[in-house]
Amino acid sequence: MIPTLTDLLVASVALAVPVLVAASGELVGERAGVLTMSVEGMMLTGAFASVVGATASGSAFYGVLCGAVAGLLVGVLQAVLSVLLRADQIVTGLAANALALAGTTFGARLLLDRGTTVPGFARIEIPLLADIPVLGPALFRQTGLAYALVAAVVLLAIVTSRRTGWGIAVDAVGQDAASADRSGVPVLRVRFTAVLVVGLLSGLAGTQLALSEVHTFTDNMTAGTGYLAVVAVIAGSWRPVGVAVAAVVFGLAQALQFTLPALGVDVPFALLVMLPYVLALLAVAGFVSHSRPPAGLNSAFVRQGRLA
């Protein structure tokens, strides 16, 4: 069956949701001054834990809880290292990714049977809205978990907007931690909490990928999606709407890997696999010079020669 434009959009939105969820958490972390490169590891750990939890309990909802907790635990590790111990944020993030890849690969050998389909979430069609031509099926025939996560992303954007006290504190810490500290803002608490938000949402993003789209776990199943989430924050100029647009673009690039061959387009498969990351490189190259990251991004905070 030859895929249609609607099929392409459905696949694009489905693949964009994990990127959007993880990127929304990363946006909060970077606004607070913490570059969390371990998003990939958080997603992979969340995907693995969700499958183990769903398999053991027979419940997809229990799997979601396990995935969220797993991502949160990696977030705690990242926060302790980069916020409290002031370790290099990039190095610790990459190390966490390597640890997650090794740990989940080994864990899958021990706990999971290869190719086993686990309890997951089925697609839910919203009446009338799903019948809207072209966009209806893409937006309103998603899983219940996808709807819940998109709603959580919207709520997070509202709570951390620059019109709320929490949002102002996050931006203040990310722009000038020393001045924020003198103003009475608990810098370490804000940064630590921001990284936990990254871990929680990234774990849920991995859960969405495992339980809503794939319904199983495979080695390195995130395949760089976490890095795309980090790039989406940069391409989106550290703004929620821009991040959402970038996530959809990356989702479209991933969907083309499956639809172009079905359409008979003669493009080397390796090039299709590279496409999302080529776009990521172009996005970084094009937007870095035109947007300003938080001034304190990737900088540890020290008060008078010691942690504050």
N, C-alpha and C positions, 0 to 999 in steps of 0.2 A: 504494500500500500504506500503510495507516494504521500509524504507529509505535506500538510497545508500550512499556510501562514498561521492559522490558529494553533496547530500542533507545535509550531516553532515557538510561539508566544507562551503556550502552556509550559513547555519545557524550560524556557528562559526564566519565567517567574519562579518555577519550582527550584531551579538551581540558584536563583538570585536570593531566595529567602535565607539560606544559611550564611551567605556572604553579608547580607544586610544585618542580620541579628548580631553576628560577631563584630562587624564593623561599627555598629551602634555602641556596643560596649567599649571597643577600642577608642572610639571618639571621646567618650567620657574620660578614659585613662589618659589620653594624650592631652586633652584640655587641662588636666590636672598636672601635666608635666612628666608623665611616665610613659615611655615608649615600650609597650608590651609586645615584644616580638614572639612571645610564647603562645600567641593566639592559635597557631597551628597545633601545638601540643595540647592545648586546652580542648580544642575541637575533637582531636583524635581520641583523647582520653574520655571525653564525654560520649563519643560515639561507641567506644568499646564498653564503657560501663553501662550505657543504656541497653545495649544488646545483651550483656550478661544479666542485668537486672530483669529485663523483659523475659529472657529465656528461663531464668530460675523461678520467676513468680508466675509466668504465664500472663502477665499483665503489661500492656504498653505503658500505662500510667506509672507503674512502679519503675519501669525503665526510664521514663522521663525524670523521675526523682533521682535515680542513680546517676544519670548523665549530668544533671544539674550539680549534684554534690561533688562528682568527680572533677568537673570544670572548676568548681569553687575551691577545691583543695589545691589544684595546680595554681590557682590565683593566690591562695594564701602563701604557697611556696615562693611565687614570684614577688609578692609584696614584701615578704620578710627579707628576701635577698636584695631587692632593688630599692626599697623604701627605708627599711630599718637598718640594714647592714651596708647600704650605699654601694652595693656591687654594681658593676657595669650593666646597664639595662639591656643592651643588645647581646652581650655575651651570655648573660644568664638566661635570656629568652631563647637563644639558639640552643643552649645546653638543655633547657627544659624540653624543647622540641625533639632533640635527639633521644632524650630519656623516655619521652612519651612514645616515640616510634618503637624503640627497643622493648619497652615494657608492655605495650599493647600487642606487639607481634608475639612475644613470648607468652603473654597471658592468653591470647587466642589459641595458641597451640595446646595449652593446658585445659582451658575451660570451655572452648567452643568446638562444635563439630563443623567441619568445612561444608559450606553450601547450605547449612540449615537455615530455613526461613523462620524468622522470629515474629512474635506478635507485634503488630505495628498499627499505624493509623491509616484508615481508608479515606478516600477523597469524599468531601461533602459538597454537594451542589446546592447553592443558595437559589431558591426559586426566583424566577423572573430575571434577577440580575445575571444569572449564568447564561441566559438566552440572548444577552446583548451581543450583537455581531462582533466577531474578532476578539475584542477585549474581555467579553463576558466569561467565556470558558477559562481564560488565563487567570483572571483575578478571583473568580467566584466558584471555582471547582478545585479547591485546595483541601488539604487535610485539616482536621480540627486543630492539630498542633500548630500548623502554619498560621492559621487565623489567630490563635492565641499569642504566638510569638510576635506577629506583626502588631497586634494590639499592645503588647508589652513594649515594643520599640517606640510606638507613638507615645505611650505613657511616659517612658523614660525621656523622650525628647521634651515633653512638657515639663516634667519635674526638674530637668537639668537645663532648662532654657535660661537665657540671660536675664529673664524677668523674675526669676525665683531666687530666694536666698541661697539655696544649695548651688544653683547654677553660677551665681556670682562668686561664691566661695571657690568653686572648681576653677573658674577662669582666673581668679586672683592668684591662686596657688600656682597655676600653670604659667602665668605671665611674669610674676615677680614674687617668689615665695618669701623672700626676706621682708618685703613690704607687707605682705599678707600676714606674716607672723607678728610684725609690730602692731598690726591692726587688731590682733586678737584671734585671727583665724587659725585653728589647729591644723597646721600644714600636714603633719604626718598622718593624722587621722583622715583628712580629706583624701590624701594620696592613697593610703592603704585601702580605704573604702572604694575608691575609684578602680583600683586594680581588682578588687573582689567583684565589682560589677562586670569587669572584662571577663573574669573567669566564669562567672555564672552564665552570662549570655553566650560565651563561646562554647561552654559545655552544652548548653541548650541548642546551639547551632549544630554541633556535632550530632546531637540526639535527633534533630530534625532530619539530617542527612541519612542517619542510620535507620530510623523507625518510620519515616514518612516516605522516603524515596527509594532506598535500597532494600530495606527489610532484612538486612544481614550485616555482618562485619567482615571486612577484608583488610589485609595488611595495607597500611598507609592509604586508607580509603579517602582521606581528605585531600590528598595529592596536591598540596599547595593552596588549598582554599583559604586557609588562615592567613597566608601571606597576601592573597588577593584582598582580604578584609582590611589588612593594614594599609595597602595601597589605596583602597577605596576611600579611606579617611583623608589621605593626602590629595587624591584626585577630586574629592568633594570639598576641598578647601576648609576642612574642619567645621563643616556646617551640615546639619541633619539632612536637609533636602539634597544637597550635593552628594552626600554619601549614599543616599538612596538611589540616585540616578546612576552613580558609578557602579553600585551593586547590580542594578538591572543590566547595565552594559556588559559587565563581566559574566552575568548569567546568560545573556544572549550569546556571548563568545563561546561559552561552554556548550550551549545547546547546539551550536553550529557543528560541533564535532560529530553529532549523531544525525543531523538533518541533511547536511550537504551531501554525504555519500548516498543517502536514500533518494536524493533528488537527481542523482547521476552526475553530480559535479565532480570532475576528476581533479581532486586535490589530494596530495600526499597526506596520509593520516597523521604522520609525525608533525606536519605543519599545522593541522587542525588542533592537535594536542598543545602545540606551542602558542596558539592564537591568544588565549586569555592572558598569558604572561608577556607576550609581545605588546598587547594593549596596555598591560600594567606598566611596562617600561616606557611606552610612549606617554602614558598618563603622567607618570612621575616626571619625565623630561619636560613635558609641556606645562605642568601646573606648579612645579616646585618654584620656578622663577617668578610666577605670577601670584602666588599666595604666600601668606606669612604664617608659619606655624607658631604655636605658643612659644614665647621667648624662653621659657624655662624648660622646654621639652628635652628630655634625656639628661637633665642636670640634677645631681643629688643636692639635697638641702641640708646645710649645716648652719647652726647658730653659734657664732663666736667660737668656732673651732670644734664644736661638738654637735651631736644630733639634737634636734629640738622636737 
